[in-house]
Amino acid sequence: MLRTSAIVADSNRTFYAQLTQSYGAGYPPVNGLRLRVALAEFQTGKEVRELGTYSVTSRDLVDSPFAFSASLEGVTDGAYKLTADLSDGNAPQRRLSVNVLLVRDLEGQRSAIEQRLAKIKGGDSTKATIRYPFDYARVINLGQRDLIAPPNPESAILNEYFDFSAQIRNSLALLTSLESGKEPLVQAKGEHERHYAFAEAGEIMPYTVYVPARYDGKAKLPLVVLLHGGGADNNTYFKRRGPVLTQAAEQHGFIVVAPMGYRPTGGWGAMSPGFGPANLLAVPDPARARTNELSEQDALNVVELVANEYGVDRSRMYLMGNSMGGFGTWYLGAKYADRWAAIAPAAGTSVGEGFPVERLKGLPIMYTNGDKDMTVPVEGARTMMAFLRAKGFDIPYNEIKDGTHDMSVWQALPTIFDFFEQHKR
């Protein structure tokens, strides 16, 4: 195995790594093990710098890993693969690699920004956004988040990575504005990512907001809370379906907020006991249970942050989501039914025996599923709707012809927003 001292690394500092293993090696080298280390482009695999060739003298890499260091000074910021080719003399044995992301003077920039922030009173919301790139690097280096986003059907770009350099430039621009006495993000219009200090999680959490042009700081606008699917994040739907989403928000005068939900597969709390078929997703593990709880709490925190800052009409707060977000919509819709004017889950068939359907009584609901959905098959949706009808519910059901798992909710979005507009708590 190849391990590094930092996944998000400061290229101005010496870079450290180790060759290690989990179990003792049964292979006896004949000519002596050699290790050639290089840095390669993440996407193409093209080598950009050879970092050295070493003789590996240790035979016990379990208790005595082979450590080496390298200078990465001058390498352009961005994502790379650290590659290590292990050979027995001239005979290749194995190639190892690990993803790293280089940011020039990461620690120096963080320290300088903190010194400037310490002189500013207030501005906590903008301060959280300014600090976010550095806190995100910390969380990644602790192994709590992945550097490279895994491929998923709801991501606009497969294997995308966080652009720390661009985000730090944005932090510096926001800091300059804050130093001038302006709050650049508070009650901002249009699409923008925001952040807040999530105390229970011990980290800074992102969320994305769209505020229509008609917002004037006086009129109370409705709020739509959008829950993403598994493996996606708070920006995914804006990247993939931005025009559909923002045009509908402008047309109806809706503020839209997409929380992160703590982790890309956090679950929105829907893996909690007592919520029927959703329990099939549950893993009886304390760490997973904590992620589930923090995912739910993050969503609730973000709703309150946006509702308070923009003075939304709390009698017109709506909840929707697709896939994992559909499960989350059923769960948060039922658990906090008194908060929502209407909900619209999609591609999430989590309601059945064991689900507390009585909590949904009186709550306007619209459900959507594609008839070509291979992830949440339409047969399950039809069974769920029959179950709900037997329980006395009359729920509008959008079955999208030729609708796939990803596309169905977006084809139905105008209908969903029209449905929301008809209801007020």
VOPAGU-2260 file (C-alpha; in pm, 1 decimal, decimal comma):
REM VOPAGU-2260
SITE   aa  ch    i         X         Y         Z
SITE  MET   A    0       0,0       0,0       0,0
SITE  LEU   A    1     101,8     359,2     -60,2
SITE  ARG   A    2      21,0     616,2     207,6
SITE  THR   A    3      85,2     988,8     217,9
SITE  SER   A    4     121,7    1238,2     501,8
SITE  ALA   A    5    -143,3    1456,1     337,8
SITE  ILE   A    6    -394,6    1400,2      59,0
SITE  VAL   A    7    -443,8    1773,0       4,3
SITE  ALA   A    8     -80,0    1879,6      22,9
SITE  ASP   A    9     103,3    2211,1      32,6
SITE  SER   A   10     343,6    2197,5    -261,2
SITE  ASN   A   11     570,7    2448,2     -86,5
SITE  ARG   A   12     644,0    2190,7     183,5
SITE  THR   A   13     830,8    1861,7     172,0
SITE  PHE   A   14     597,9    1578,6      77,7
SITE  TYR   A   15     617,8    1253,6     275,9
SITE  ALA   A   16     487,6     907,3     188,9
SITE  GLN   A   17     524,4     544,9     296,7
SITE  LEU   A   18     527,2     204,1     132,9
SITE  THR   A   19     353,5     -31,5     372,3
SITE  GLN   A   20     148,7    -349,6     384,3
SITE  SER   A   21    -124,0    -509,4     594,4
SITE  TYR   A   22      21,3    -861,2     608,0
SITE  GLY   A   23     366,9   -1011,2     597,5
SITE  ALA   A   24     508,9   -1075,2     249,6
SITE  GLY   A   25     545,0   -1434,6     136,4
SITE  TYR   A   26     748,2   -1336,0    -171,1
SITE  PRO   A   27    1130,8   -1355,0    -127,3
SITE  PRO   A   28    1296,3   -1093,6    -353,2
SITE  VAL   A   29    1579,1   -1231,2    -566,4
SITE  ASN   A   30    1766,3    -919,6    -676,0
SITE  GLY   A   31    1646,4    -667,5    -420,5
SITE  LEU   A   32    1334,3    -453,6    -424,0
SITE  ARG   A   33    1346,3    -114,1    -588,4
SITE  LEU   A   34    1081,3     155,2    -579,2
SITE  ARG   A   35    1041,3     420,8    -848,2
SITE  VAL   A   36     811,7     708,7    -750,6
SITE  ALA   A   37     659,2     965,7    -984,6
SITE  LEU   A   38     379,9    1219,2   -1008,7
SITE  ALA   A   39     128,6    1176,4   -1292,9
SITE  GLU   A   40    -167,5    1375,6   -1423,3
SITE  PHE   A   41    -487,8    1256,2   -1262,9
SITE  GLN   A   42    -698,0    1230,2   -1579,0
SITE  THR   A   43    -441,9    1112,4   -1837,4
SITE  GLY   A   44    -185,6     929,6   -1625,1
SITE  LYS   A   45      91,9    1119,4   -1807,4
SITE  GLU   A   46     399,7    1146,7   -1589,8
SITE  VAL   A   47     487,5    1505,3   -1495,6
SITE  ARG   A   48     778,9    1451,6   -1257,3
SITE  GLU   A   49     998,5    1164,4   -1144,6
SITE  LEU   A   50    1039,3    1186,9    -769,3
SITE  GLY   A   51    1311,9     929,1    -715,1
SITE  THR   A   52    1416,6     565,3    -715,7
SITE  TYR   A   53    1489,7     388,2    -388,6
SITE  SER   A   54    1627,0      56,0    -266,5
SITE  VAL   A   55    1375,8    -101,0     -28,5
SITE  THR   A   56    1584,0    -269,9     238,9
SITE  SER   A   57    1309,8    -341,1     492,5
SITE  ARG   A   58    1145,5    -683,1     467,6
SITE  ASP   A   59     883,2    -601,5     732,2
SITE  LEU   A   60     668,9    -322,5     588,9
SITE  VAL   A   61     395,8    -393,2     843,9
SITE  ASP   A   62     588,5    -269,4    1148,5
SITE  SER   A   63     857,7     -81,0     957,3
SITE  PRO   A   64     707,4      94,5     653,7
SITE  PHE   A   65     952,3     228,8     397,3
SITE  ALA   A   66     933,0     608,3     415,6
SITE  PHE   A   67    1046,9     856,0     152,9
SITE  SER   A   68    1010,9    1227,4      86,0
SITE  ALA   A   69    1004,0    1448,6    -221,4
SITE  SER   A   70     999,5    1811,5    -322,4
SITE  LEU   A   71     689,2    1913,3    -520,7
SITE  GLU   A   72     783,8    2278,6    -547,3
SITE  GLY   A   73     692,1    2427,4    -881,2
SITE  VAL   A   74     426,9    2167,9    -968,3
SITE  THR   A   75     106,2    2332,6   -1091,6
SITE  ASP   A   76    -186,5    2320,8    -848,7
SITE  GLY   A   77    -438,4    2044,9    -913,8
SITE  ALA   A   78    -517,5    1674,6    -881,5
SITE  TYR   A   79    -250,3    1411,5    -947,4
SITE  LYS   A   80    -173,0    1045,8    -894,5
SITE  LEU   A   81     133,9     960,0    -691,9
SITE  THR   A   82     257,7     638,4    -854,5
SITE  ALA   A   83     505,6     389,5    -713,0
SITE  ASP   A   84     646,5     106,9    -928,8
SITE  LEU   A   85     788,3    -178,8    -722,9
SITE  SER   A   86    1036,0    -410,7    -895,5
SITE  ASP   A   87    1265,8    -700,1    -808,1
SITE  GLY   A   88    1579,0    -586,5    -981,5
SITE  ASN   A   89    1457,5    -518,0   -1334,7
SITE  ALA   A   90    1150,8    -740,1   -1303,2
SITE  PRO   A   91     832,7    -530,8   -1246,4
SITE  GLN   A   92     622,5    -653,3    -955,9
SITE  ARG   A   93     344,0    -405,3    -892,3
SITE  ARG   A   94     229,4     -47,5    -948,7
SITE  LEU   A   95      71,0     135,7    -658,2
SITE  SER   A   96     -96,2     476,0    -671,9
SITE  VAL   A   97    -278,9     724,1    -452,0
SITE  ASN   A   98    -465,3    1043,3    -539,9
SITE  VAL   A   99    -319,6    1371,3    -416,1
SITE  LEU   A  100    -417,5    1732,2    -471,3
SITE  LEU   A  101    -151,9    2001,1    -459,9
SITE  VAL   A  102    -215,4    2355,5    -343,9
SITE  ARG   A  103      71,6    2600,7    -336,3
SITE  ASP   A  104     128,5    2765,4       4,2
SITE  LEU   A  105    -190,9    2617,2     148,8
SITE  GLU   A  106     -84,2    2668,9     510,2
SITE  GLY   A  107      59,8    3012,8     448,4
SITE  GLN   A  108    -260,5    3132,3     283,2
SITE  ARG   A  109    -473,5    2986,0     562,5
SITE  SER   A  110    -265,4    3155,7     832,3
SITE  ALA   A  111    -272,9    3493,4     654,5
SITE  ILE   A  112    -650,1    3476,2     605,1
SITE  GLU   A  113    -708,2    3385,6     970,5
SITE  GLN   A  114    -502,9    3685,7    1082,3
SITE  ARG   A  115    -718,8    3916,2     869,6
SITE  LEU   A  116   -1044,1    3752,0     981,7
SITE  ALA   A  117    -949,1    3801,1    1347,4
SITE  LYS   A  118    -968,8    4178,6    1296,6
SITE  ILE   A  119   -1328,2    4168,7    1163,2
SITE  LYS   A  120   -1629,1    4166,0    1393,5
SITE  GLY   A  121   -1939,9    3977,3    1282,8
SITE  GLY   A  122   -1984,0    3840,7     932,5
SITE  ASP   A  123   -2001,1    3481,3    1057,3
SITE  SER   A  124   -2184,3    3351,6     750,4
SITE  THR   A  125   -1930,6    3494,6     505,1
SITE  LYS   A  126   -1643,5    3394,2     733,5
SITE  ALA   A  127   -1758,3    3031,3     712,9
SITE  THR   A  128   -1744,3    3045,4     332,1
SITE  ILE   A  129   -1400,2    3207,5     343,6
SITE  ARG   A  130   -1269,0    2932,1     571,9
SITE  TYR   A  131   -1434,9    2644,2     387,4
SITE  PRO   A  132   -1152,3    2542,6     146,2
SITE  PHE   A  133    -907,7    2506,3     434,7
SITE  ASP   A  134   -1153,3    2320,7     654,5
SITE  TYR   A  135   -1244,4    2089,7     365,6
SITE  ALA   A  136    -874,3    2011,5     315,2
SITE  ARG   A  137    -850,3    1929,2     686,3
SITE  VAL   A  138   -1150,5    1694,0     668,4
SITE  ILE   A  139   -1007,2    1517,3     361,7
SITE  ASN   A  140    -667,6    1476,6     526,7
SITE  LEU   A  141    -837,8    1321,6     830,1
SITE  GLY   A  142    -984,9    1060,1     595,4
SITE  GLN   A  143   -1343,4    1172,3     658,7
SITE  ARG   A  144   -1412,0    1272,9     296,2
SITE  ASP   A  145   -1285,8    1147,5     -37,5
SITE  LEU   A  146   -1070,5    1375,2    -247,3
SITE  ILE   A  147   -1213,7    1255,2    -576,9
SITE  ALA   A  148   -1588,9    1237,4    -616,3
SITE  PRO   A  149   -1692,8     884,3    -720,4
SITE  PRO   A  150   -1870,4     845,7   -1055,2
SITE  ASN   A  151   -2245,8     863,2   -1013,9
SITE  PRO   A  152   -2535,5     906,8   -1256,3
SITE  GLU   A  153   -2634,0    1240,6   -1104,4
SITE  SER   A  154   -2292,0    1405,3   -1138,3
SITE  ALA   A  155   -2231,2    1646,0   -1424,7
SITE  ILE   A  156   -1862,2    1553,9   -1445,7
SITE  LEU   A  157   -1734,0    1210,5   -1352,9
SITE  ASN   A  158   -1436,2    1198,3   -1119,0
SITE  GLU   A  159   -1449,5    1570,5   -1049,6
SITE  TYR   A  160   -1237,2    1722,9    -777,1
SITE  PHE   A  161   -1263,5    2033,4    -564,6
SITE  ASP   A  162   -1066,2    2322,6    -716,9
SITE  PHE   A  163    -890,8    2451,1    -404,9
SITE  SER   A  164    -697,5    2722,4    -587,6
SITE  ALA   A  165   -1012,2    2874,2    -738,0
SITE  GLN   A  166   -1198,3    2844,8    -408,8
SITE  ILE   A  167    -916,5    3016,3    -217,6
SITE  ARG   A  168    -921,4    3300,2    -471,2
SITE  ASN   A  169   -1293,4    3330,3    -404,7
SITE  SER   A  170   -1222,5    3334,4     -29,8
SITE  LEU   A  171    -975,9    3620,3     -74,6
SITE  ALA   A  172   -1227,4    3821,2    -279,3
SITE  LEU   A  173   -1494,7    3769,7     -12,6
SITE  LEU   A  174   -1246,8    3866,3     258,9
SITE  THR   A  175   -1160,6    4191,6      82,5
SITE  SER   A  176   -1531,2    4272,4      56,5
SITE  LEU   A  177   -1586,7    4188,1     423,4
SITE  GLU   A  178   -1294,8    4410,6     524,6
SITE  SER   A  179   -1457,4    4699,6     337,0
SITE  GLY   A  180   -1767,1    4665,8     556,5
SITE  LYS   A  181   -1982,9    4479,5     304,7
SITE  GLU   A  182   -2158,9    4144,5     356,8
SITE  PRO   A  183   -2125,4    4000,2       5,6
SITE  LEU   A  184   -2332,7    3685,5      61,2
SITE  VAL   A  185   -2605,7    3781,8     305,9
SITE  GLN   A  186   -2943,6    3797,6     123,9
SITE  ALA   A  187   -2764,2    3758,8    -208,9
SITE  LYS   A  188   -2972,4    3681,4    -517,5
SITE  GLY   A  189   -2919,2    3420,3    -788,4
SITE  GLU   A  190   -2736,7    3089,7    -744,9
SITE  HIS   A  191   -2457,8    3079,7    -487,9
SITE  GLU   A  192   -2295,4    2835,4    -248,1
SITE  ARG   A  193   -2300,0    2919,0     120,4
SITE  HIS   A  194   -2145,8    2761,8     430,3
SITE  TYR   A  195   -2196,0    2742,6     803,7
SITE  ALA   A  196   -2017,8    2597,2    1106,0
SITE  PHE   A  197   -2193,1    2266,8    1181,9
SITE  ALA   A  198   -2111,2    2235,0    1552,0
SITE  GLU   A  199   -2232,7    1877,3    1599,6
SITE  ALA   A  200   -2015,1    1756,4    1310,3
SITE  GLY   A  201   -1713,9    1970,9    1395,8
SITE  GLU   A  202   -1673,7    2102,4    1042,1
SITE  ILE   A  203   -1793,6    2365,6     798,4
SITE  MET   A  204   -2080,3    2248,1     577,5
SITE  PRO   A  205   -2183,2    2377,1     231,9
SITE  TYR   A  206   -2529,4    2438,5      91,7
SITE  THR   A  207   -2647,0    2598,5    -233,7
SITE  VAL   A  208   -2918,9    2860,2    -265,7
SITE  TYR   A  209   -3106,6    3008,8    -558,5
SITE  VAL   A  210   -3290,2    3334,1    -491,5
SITE  PRO   A  211   -3514,8    3474,1    -768,1
SITE  ALA   A  212   -3467,3    3825,8    -901,4
SITE  ARG   A  213   -3795,9    3943,9    -751,6
SITE  TYR   A  214   -3662,2    3907,3    -396,5
SITE  ASP   A  215   -3652,3    4256,0    -241,9
SITE  GLY   A  216   -3589,2    4180,3     124,4
SITE  LYS   A  217   -3948,1    4269,8     211,0
SITE  ALA   A  218   -4187,9    4022,2      50,9
SITE  LYS   A  219   -4193,6    3675,9     207,9
SITE  LEU   A  220   -4118,1    3424,9     -67,6
SITE  PRO   A  221   -4187,2    3048,7     -58,3
SITE  LEU   A  222   -3899,3    2806,6       2,3
SITE  VAL   A  223   -3834,9    2475,3    -177,6
SITE  VAL   A  224   -3591,9    2237,6      -4,2
SITE  LEU   A  225   -3424,5    2004,5    -256,1
SITE  LEU   A  226   -3263,3    1680,6    -134,5
SITE  HIS   A  227   -3002,7    1523,1    -362,8
SITE  GLY   A  228   -2963,0    1154,8    -443,1
SITE  GLY   A  229   -2692,8     917,7    -318,9
SITE  GLY   A  230   -2340,7    1010,4    -427,7
SITE  ALA   A  231   -2440,0    1362,9    -532,3
SITE  ASP   A  232   -2395,4    1687,1    -339,6
SITE  ASN   A  233   -2553,6    2027,0    -284,7
SITE  ASN   A  234   -2438,7    2152,6    -626,4
SITE  THR   A  235   -2523,2    1851,6    -842,8
SITE  TYR   A  236   -2875,8    1945,9    -942,7
SITE  PHE   A  237   -2774,9    2302,1   -1020,6
SITE  LYS   A  238   -2492,9    2172,8   -1242,1
SITE  ARG   A  239   -2704,0    1913,1   -1418,1
SITE  ARG   A  240   -3046,9    2077,0   -1428,4
SITE  GLY   A  241   -2967,2    2440,9   -1358,8
SITE  PRO   A  242   -3181,6    2602,2   -1631,9
SITE  VAL   A  243   -3483,2    2380,0   -1561,3
SITE  LEU   A  244   -3455,0    2445,7   -1188,5
SITE  THR   A  245   -3374,4    2816,0   -1191,7
SITE  GLN   A  246   -3626,9    2904,1   -1462,9
SITE  ALA   A  247   -3901,2    2731,7   -1264,1
SITE  ALA   A  248   -3785,7    2911,2    -947,6
SITE  GLU   A  249   -3799,7    3247,2   -1127,6
SITE  GLN   A  250   -4140,5    3173,3   -1275,8
SITE  HIS   A  251   -4294,0    3082,1    -940,9
SITE  GLY   A  252   -4092,8    3316,8    -723,2
SITE  PHE   A  253   -3949,6    3030,1    -515,7
SITE  ILE   A  254   -3627,3    3037,6    -319,0
SITE  VAL   A  255   -3460,1    2697,1    -363,1
SITE  VAL   A  256   -3204,3    2552,2    -123,4
SITE  ALA   A  257   -3006,7    2229,5    -164,4
SITE  PRO   A  258   -2833,1    2108,7     154,1
SITE  MET   A  259   -2530,4    1881,3     148,9
SITE  GLY   A  260   -2682,1    1639,4     401,3
SITE  TYR   A  261   -2340,9    1598,6     571,9
SITE  ARG   A  262   -2212,8    1335,8     326,8
SITE  PRO   A  263   -2294,6    1238,9     -35,8
SITE  THR   A  264   -2460,3     920,2      92,7
SITE  GLY   A  265   -2572,0    1058,5     429,7
SITE  GLY   A  266   -2930,0     935,7     392,7
SITE  TRP   A  267   -3119,4    1240,3     526,4
SITE  GLY   A  268   -3209,1    1042,1     840,7
SITE  ALA   A  269   -3421,2     798,2     638,3
SITE  MET   A  270   -3232,0     497,2     771,2
SITE  SER   A  271   -3382,3     551,3    1115,5
SITE  PRO   A  272   -3579,4     276,1    1293,2
SITE  GLY   A  273   -3953,3     273,6    1241,5
SITE  PHE   A  274   -3967,6     388,3     882,1
SITE  GLY   A  275   -4052,5      68,6     699,7
SITE  PRO   A  276   -3876,9     -43,8     380,9
SITE  ALA   A  277   -3614,5     228,1     416,0
SITE  ASN   A  278   -3466,9      12,3     689,7
SITE  LEU   A  279   -3347,0    -223,1     417,7
SITE  LEU   A  280   -3074,8      36,3     358,6
SITE  ALA   A  281   -2974,8      56,8     721,3
SITE  VAL   A  282   -2646,4     -77,8     852,1
SITE  PRO   A  283   -2636,9    -152,9    1225,6
SITE  ASP   A  284   -2313,2      36,2    1273,0
SITE  PRO   A  285   -2258,8     328,4    1515,2
SITE  ALA   A  286   -2060,5     530,9    1261,3
SITE  ARG   A  287   -2329,9     487,0     995,2
SITE  ALA   A  288   -2599,2     574,9    1247,0
SITE  ARG   A  289   -2413,6     895,8    1334,3
SITE  THR   A  290   -2381,4     988,5     966,6
SITE  ASN   A  291   -2755,1     930,2     926,0
SITE  GLU   A  292   -2833,3    1157,0    1222,6
SITE  LEU   A  293   -2594,3    1431,3    1109,8
SITE  SER   A  294   -2741,6    1418,4     758,9
SITE  GLU   A  295   -3088,3    1487,0     898,2
SITE  GLN   A  296   -2961,1    1761,8    1128,3
SITE  ASP   A  297   -2769,9    1931,6     847,4
SITE  ALA   A  298   -3087,0    1952,7     638,6
SITE  LEU   A  299   -3281,3    2103,1     930,0
SITE  ASN   A  300   -3003,2    2351,0    1007,9
SITE  VAL   A  301   -2991,9    2473,9     649,1
SITE  VAL   A  302   -3369,6    2517,8     630,9
SITE  GLU   A  303   -3358,1    2739,7     940,3
SITE  LEU   A  304   -3057,0    2939,0     818,5
SITE  VAL   A  305   -3220,9    3022,5     486,3
SITE  ALA   A  306   -3568,3    3076,1     630,7
SITE  ASN   A  307   -3434,6    3322,9     886,7
SITE  GLU   A  308   -3197,3    3509,4     657,6
SITE  TYR   A  309   -3446,3    3556,7     374,5
SITE  GLY   A  310   -3758,4    3584,0     588,3
SITE  VAL   A  311   -3937,4    3315,3     388,6
SITE  ASP   A  312   -4309,3    3250,2     412,0
SITE  ARG   A  313   -4311,8    2961,4     660,3
SITE  SER   A  314   -4664,4    2869,6     555,1
SITE  ARG   A  315   -4520,3    2790,4     210,2
SITE  MET   A  316   -4218,3    2569,0     270,4
SITE  TYR   A  317   -4196,3    2267,5      39,3
SITE  LEU   A  318   -3981,0    1955,1      35,2
SITE  MET   A  319   -3872,4    1742,0    -260,5
SITE  GLY   A  320   -3596,5    1500,0    -359,8
SITE  ASN   A  321   -3500,0    1219,4    -594,5
SITE  SER   A  322   -3370,3     867,7    -518,4
SITE  MET   A  323   -3201,1     888,5    -175,5
SITE  GLY   A  324   -3353,4    1235,5    -167,1
SITE  GLY   A  325   -3693,0    1073,7    -232,5
SITE  PHE   A  326   -3645,2     848,6      69,8
SITE  GLY   A  327   -3540,3    1155,9     265,5
SITE  THR   A  328   -3847,6    1347,8     151,5
SITE  TRP   A  329   -4081,4    1076,7     281,2
SITE  TYR   A  330   -3888,6    1056,8     608,6
SITE  LEU   A  331   -3846,0    1429,0     681,8
SITE  GLY   A  332   -4192,9    1495,9     542,2
SITE  ALA   A  333   -4350,8    1255,6     790,6
SITE  LYS   A  334   -4131,1    1336,9    1089,2
SITE  TYR   A  335   -4173,5    1713,7    1052,5
SITE  ALA   A  336   -4510,6    1722,8     878,2
SITE  ASP   A  337   -4610,5    2044,4    1050,6
SITE  ARG   A  338   -4329,7    2234,4     873,7
SITE  TRP   A  339   -4426,5    2163,9     514,2
SITE  ALA   A  340   -4705,4    2298,3     295,3
SITE  ALA   A  341   -4651,3    2005,0      54,6
SITE  ILE   A  342   -4391,4    1741,6     -34,0
SITE  ALA   A  343   -4292,2    1574,9    -362,3
SITE  PRO   A  344   -4075,5    1263,2    -329,2
SITE  ALA   A  345   -3947,7    1098,9    -648,4
SITE  ALA   A  346   -3793,1     757,9    -719,7
SITE  GLY   A  347   -3801,6     665,4    -352,2
SITE  THR   A  348   -4044,0     386,5    -264,3
SITE  SER   A  349   -3989,2     379,1     110,3
SITE  VAL   A  350   -4352,1     381,1     228,1
SITE  GLY   A  351   -4509,0      48,3     322,9
SITE  GLU   A  352   -4588,3    -160,5     626,0
SITE  GLY   A  353   -4395,7     -23,2     920,9
SITE  PHE   A  354   -4385,6     334,2     789,6
SITE  PRO   A  355   -4578,6     578,2    1013,4
SITE  VAL   A  356   -4823,0     684,2     740,0
SITE  GLU   A  357   -5053,6     843,8     996,8
SITE  ARG   A  358   -4803,8    1130,5    1021,0
SITE  LEU   A  359   -4872,4    1212,1     655,4
SITE  LYS   A  360   -5247,3    1262,0     701,0
SITE  GLY   A  361   -5350,9    1604,5     575,6
SITE  LEU   A  362   -5014,0    1675,6     408,4
SITE  PRO   A  363   -5041,9    1738,6      30,8
SITE  ILE   A  364   -4815,0    1490,0    -151,4
SITE  MET   A  365   -4721,5    1429,2    -513,9
SITE  TYR   A  366   -4512,0    1125,3    -612,5
SITE  THR   A  367   -4303,7    1077,7    -930,5
SITE  ASN   A  368   -4139,2     767,6   -1079,8
SITE  GLY   A  369   -4015,5     686,0   -1429,1
SITE  ASP   A  370   -4152,6     376,2   -1600,4
SITE  LYS   A  371   -3798,9     297,1   -1726,8
SITE  ASP   A  372   -3630,7     349,1   -1390,8
SITE  MET   A  373   -3383,4      62,2   -1344,5
SITE  THR   A  374   -3275,9     174,3    -993,7
SITE  VAL   A  375   -3619,3     217,6    -836,4
SITE  PRO   A  376   -3840,1       0,9   -1062,2
SITE  VAL   A  377   -4185,0     133,2   -1140,9
SITE  GLU   A  378   -4345,8    -185,0   -1006,3
SITE  GLY   A  379   -4236,4     -80,6    -658,4
SITE  ALA   A  380   -4387,1     263,9    -710,2
SITE  ARG   A  381   -4718,4     114,8    -819,6
SITE  THR   A  382   -4722,4    -116,7    -518,3
SITE  MET   A  383   -4649,6     176,2    -287,9
SITE  MET   A  384   -4926,7     387,3    -440,7
SITE  ALA   A  385   -5172,6      98,9    -400,1
SITE  PHE   A  386   -5067,4      70,6     -34,7
SITE  LEU   A  387   -5127,2     442,5      18,8
SITE  ARG   A  388   -5466,5     433,5    -153,6
SITE  ALA   A  389   -5567,2     145,2      73,1
SITE  LYS   A  390   -5471,8     364,9     367,0
SITE  GLY   A  391   -5704,4     638,8     246,9
SITE  PHE   A  392   -5457,1     865,0      65,0
SITE  ASP   A  393   -5544,2    1032,1    -264,2
SITE  ILE   A  394   -5197,6    1124,9    -392,2
SITE  PRO   A  395   -5127,3    1259,4    -742,5
SITE  TYR   A  396   -4889,4    1017,1    -912,9
SITE  ASN   A  397   -4662,1    1119,2   -1200,9
SITE  GLU   A  398   -4548,9     809,8   -1387,4
SITE  ILE   A  399   -4316,1     949,8   -1649,6
SITE  LYS   A  400   -4328,6     766,1   -1982,4
SITE  ASP   A  401   -3977,9     648,4   -2078,9
SITE  GLY   A  402   -3856,1     821,1   -1760,9
SITE  THR   A  403   -3521,8     707,1   -1621,2
SITE  HIS   A  404   -3402,0     727,2   -1263,0
SITE  ASP   A  405   -3220,8    1055,0   -1312,8
SITE  MET   A  406   -3449,1    1227,8   -1562,8
SITE  SER   A  407   -3797,5    1165,8   -1428,3
SITE  VAL   A  408   -3802,6    1429,7   -1155,5
SITE  TRP   A  409   -3672,7    1697,7   -1393,9
SITE  GLN   A  410   -3932,5    1615,9   -1657,3
SITE  ALA   A  411   -4193,0    1648,8   -1383,1
SITE  LEU   A  412   -4044,8    1961,9   -1222,1
SITE  PRO   A  413   -4287,6    2214,0   -1377,5
SITE  THR   A  414   -4578,9    1996,8   -1260,2
SITE  ILE   A  415   -4426,9    1965,3    -912,9
SITE  PHE   A  416   -4375,8    2341,5    -878,6
SITE  ASP   A  417   -4732,8    2401,9   -1001,8
SITE  PHE   A  418   -4848,5    2157,0    -734,6
SITE  PHE   A  419   -4651,6    2338,1    -466,4
SITE  GLU   A  420   -4799,5    2672,1    -565,9
SITE  GLN   A  421   -5148,8    2539,8    -502,2
SITE  HIS   A  422   -5079,3    2464,0    -136,3
SITE  LYS   A  423   -5025,8    2672,0     173,3
SITE  ARG   A  424   -5005,3    2540,9     526,9
